[in-house]
Structures are given as C-alpha cells and as structure tokens.
Amino acid sequence: MKITVVGAGAVGATTADNIVRKELAEEIILLDIKEGFAEGKAQDMSQTAALLGFDSKITGVTNDYSRTAGSAVAVITSGLPRKPGMTREELIGTNANIVRTVAENLLKHSPEVIIVVVSNPMDTMTYLALKATGLPKNRIIGMGGALDSSRFRYQLSQRLGASPADLNAIVVGGHGDTTMIPLIKHATWNSLPVTQFLSDAEQQQIISDTMVGGATLTKLIGTSAWYAPGAASAAIVESIIRDQKKLFTASVYLDGEYGQQDITMGVPVILGKNGWERILELPLDEEEKAAFSKSADAVRTMNNVLHEIGAL
C-alpha cells in the first residue's frame, strides 16, 4: 500500500513523519516542487527508523507524479502558508491553482485515491478539489475540523485541569477564525457535560480561545502551525487506511444535511476504508443552527471567489 503527501513544508513533512511512525503503508511518497527538498526531508526521516523502530519506506520526489501511482490516500498540504495579518480569503487566488493542479495530477496516476485536503482556505480548497476532479463526494475530505476539535479539547483541558484524552468535544462549521463553531453544550468529560464544571464566562473564553487558536500560533511563531495540523492529518489517514470507523469532524460535501446544499463544511463524519462513510446530524439548538447557517454564508462567499477568478 502507498500513501502520498504533497508538499514537504512543515505541515506536509510532519504529516509524513506521523504516517511513517504509525507504519500506515509500506511506502510513503513525499512530493514537492522544490528540487531536492522532499528528498532531503525523506532521508532525514528515514534516518530515524533505527531509533524509532519503523519499517515503512519514505521516498522523496521532486514533482514527479508518476511516483505516486497506486496511492490509496493522498494528502494535499501544498500552497502558500498564511502569514501574520493575512486572511484565509487572501490565499484563494494562489492556492486554487496549486490545489487544482495537484488533485488532477494525483488522479491521473491513482484513479481510486481518497484525497485529504489541508491547504487553506481549507473548506474552499476542499470544494474546489471535489468540483475539479469530479470524484465521488466521499473521497474528498477537508482536514480542518479534526484540528479545530483537537484545539478545542486542549482549551477545555487547560481550564478543567483534565486529560485531553478524557474529553469529547467537537467543532463544526467553517475552518476559520470567525466561522468555526465550538459546540461546548455537546462537550463531555468522560460522559459528564463540561458545562457542569464551567461558568458561563469560562465557557465563552474557551470558545473564543479555540476560534483564534490558529491565529494565536501564527502571531507567536510567525507562520502557520504544523505539529497539530500534521497529527490531525495523519489521524484522518489512519482511520481510512485501517478502516477504524472513527468519528471526526471533517469538511465534506453537504447535500441537504444540516440544511445546506452544494457546500463543503465541517460536520461529524465516520471515516473508514471508503473515505467518509456517514454524516452524523447533531440535534443543534436554534442558536447553534443560526451560527451554522452564518458560517455557511461565509464559506459560500469564499467559494464564490473561485468562480470570479475562473477557477471553476
């Protein structure tokens, strides 16, 4: 079995590193357009095999998609990273051309591939990949909700003094600072509602800190984060490759679910060998429904840019 990661930057390399450590495939292809860059990253990772005890092979490739042939899953991380002060909307023009080209090239050599999109703005790039390739909707998955939900659990763990592993909490909606919706009323601490342990003010602070989680890291380190995005991407790949049927929030195509049509947004899904296999519809209250609808409007505004620039 083969898995491909396109883009050997910080997020792509961290994704590949997590995948190879988990031994999810016999071979992992790390592809980049910069001469020697992916090869160097792959060699560096390979030199940890004796220390970490994995046997999977990781191969670096410079822009040769024929080497990706037969990939079961491909992760697209390539594109311009978000810089301090840059909105995700500003990324659309550049990243749309990159993501479309990458997706089409992957499909030429791996017609059965399942594609996981990480490139920002993630919901719009996921929508673009789906429309540009014409793949069945279950084979195009946007990573963002898995990352946002992990950040939500981190914020809850810090406030509660709890292990993140003991918390169940999800974020739905768009993968953006103003569009994501941390569903704190649905969050639990080993089956107990977290709202039992938090004041209204604490709940609002956790929601706010979760929503600006990515922007906070961008300000601190000067570029987009990579450890958590890489781990989230690898976790999605693992659930697919190992047919784990795990529940993740992921950006997938909605066709009536949550009252939305012709859009990709973060919702709870089951991930298995066929990609995303089922959408779970949560019983949202009126406030949550309104927030989801507002988030959808914002995502559609970004999607419309694809038509304006002729990407679709």
HELIX and SHEET records of a PDB file:
HELIX    1   1 ALA A   10  LYS A   22  1                                  13    
HELIX    2   2 PHE A   37  SER A   46  1                                  10    
HELIX    3   3 ALA A   49  LEU A   52  1                                   4    
HELIX    4   4 TYR A   65  THR A   68  5                                   4    
HELIX    5   5 GLU A   89  LEU A   91  5                                   3    
HELIX    6   6 ILE A   92  HIS A  109  1                                  18    
HELIX    7   7 MET A  122  THR A  133  1                                  12    
HELIX    8   8 LYS A  137  ARG A  139  5                                   3    
HELIX    9   9 GLY A  144  LEU A  160  1                                  17    
HELIX   10  10 PRO A  164  ASP A  166  5                                   3    
HELIX   11  11 ILE A  184  HIS A  186  5                                   3    
HELIX   12  12 VAL A  194  GLN A  196  5                                   3    
HELIX   13  13 ASP A  200  MET A  211  1                                  12    
HELIX   14  14 GLY A  213  ILE A  221  1                                   9    
HELIX   15  15 TYR A  227  ILE A  241  1                                  15    
HELIX   16  16 GLU A  257  GLY A  259  5                                   3    
HELIX   17  17 GLU A  286  GLU A  308  1                                  23    
SHEET    1   A 6 LYS A  57  THR A  62  0                                        
SHEET    2   A 6 GLU A  27  ASP A  32  1                                        
SHEET    3   A 6 LYS A   2  VAL A   6  1                                        
SHEET    4   A 6 SER A  71  ILE A  76  1                                        
SHEET    5   A 6 ILE A 114  VAL A 117  1                                        
SHEET    6   A 6 ILE A 140  GLY A 142  1                                        
SHEET    1   B 3 LEU A 167  ASN A 168  0                                        
SHEET    2   B 3 THR A 188  TRP A 189 -1                                        
SHEET    3   B 3 LEU A 192  PRO A 193 -1                                        
SHEET    1   C 2 VAL A 171  GLY A 173  0                                        
SHEET    2   C 2 MET A 180  PRO A 182 -1                                        
SHEET    1   D 3 LYS A 246  ASP A 255  0                                        
SHEET    2   D 3 GLN A 261  GLY A 272 -1                                        
SHEET    3   D 3 GLY A 275  ILE A 279 -1                                        
END                                                                             
